[in-house]
Amino acid sequence: MTVPVGPGDLTAEWLTEALGVPVASVAVTAVGTGQTGSSHRVAVTYADPTDLPVSFVAKLGAED
């Protein structure tokens, strides 16, 4: 599995592999100002019913 470098790497395919459940779609939105890194709210639609959260925050390295 690759490690996401930027928000564009947080795809449905990557999340399916990382979470171990089928992800139908994902929306990623920046949150915060990101002084030393970047934070993104990840809203997930799962392909099947699950108890996993429908949104969470992903912290990534700085984008510059």
Secondary structure as UniProt FT lines:
FT   HELIX           7..9
FT   HELIX           12..19
FT   STRAND          23..31
FT   STRAND          37..46
FT   STRAND          55..61
//
